[in-house]
Amino acid sequence: MHTSVNTASGVVKAASGQIYHVHITKVGTGASSVTVYDNPTAAAGNILWQGDGLNSQDFDCTNGSGTGTTAATGIYIALAGTTNSTVVLSYD
């Protein structure tokens, strides 16, 4: 399992994989959103996970038996809004 610390939009993994956990830490004030896409290069395609990013939060993205949410082509994270958020993804 790998960990990616994200403070801006970008590629997490440019190949198929799974996401297991999302941790959001809010910094500052204002609205923010976090979207994780099944895409190796851009903020487009199937949405694997989406949250408002307004509070520090932890999300389990497994099916209860340890299998993560599958990304068929890659993992791309998009951070938007006026709040500087740090998003930590656990993935493989």
N, C-alpha and C positions, 0 to 999 in steps of 0.2 A: 504494500500500500504506500502511496505517495501523498505528500501534502503540498498544496500550492497556496501561498499567501498573495492575495490580489488586492491592489488599491486602485486599479484602473482596468478598463475593459481589455481583453486580450485572449490569446490562445492559451489554454491550460494543457491540452494534449492534442496533437495533430494526427491522432489515430483512434480507432475504436477503444472503448474502455467502459468503466463503470464509476459512478459517483456513489460514495458511501455516507458522507456527512458534510453538512454545510454549517459553518459557524459565522455569524455576522456580528461585528462589533461596530456600533455607531459612534462616530466622532463628530462633534459639532452639532448644528441645528439645521432643520429644514428637511424637505422630503427627499427620499432616495428610493431606488428600486434596484433589485438584483435579479438577473435572469441568466440561467445556464442553458445553453443550446447544444443540441446534437449537431455540431458543425465544426470542422477542423480549422476554419479560417475566418468566420464572420458571424455577426449577430443575426442569424437567419435560420430558418428550418424548424425542426421540432423542438419544443421547449421541454427540457428535462426537469427543471425546477424554477420557481419564480417566487419572490418575496418582496415585501415592501421596504425592508431595510431601515425601518423607523426605530427599531429597538435592537439591543443585543439579543441574539436568538441562536438556538442550536436546533438543527433539523437532522433527523435520521432518515437517510434515503435508501435504506435497505428494505427487504421484504420480510424481515423478522427472522430469517434463517441465515443472514449474512451476505446474501446476494444483493449487490447494489443496483441502482437504476442504470440501465444499459444505454450507452452512447454508441450508436452503430458506426459513425464516421469520425467523431472527434468531440472534444469538449471545449467550448468557448464561453467565457463569462462576460456579461455586459453589465456595467455599473453605470447608473444614470441618476441625475438629480443634483441637489445643492449640498447634500451632506457628504462629507468624506467618510466612506465606510471602508473597513478592512474585512474582506471575506476570505475565510480559510476553507478550502475544499480538500476533502480526503477522497482520493480516487486511485484507480489502477488502470 
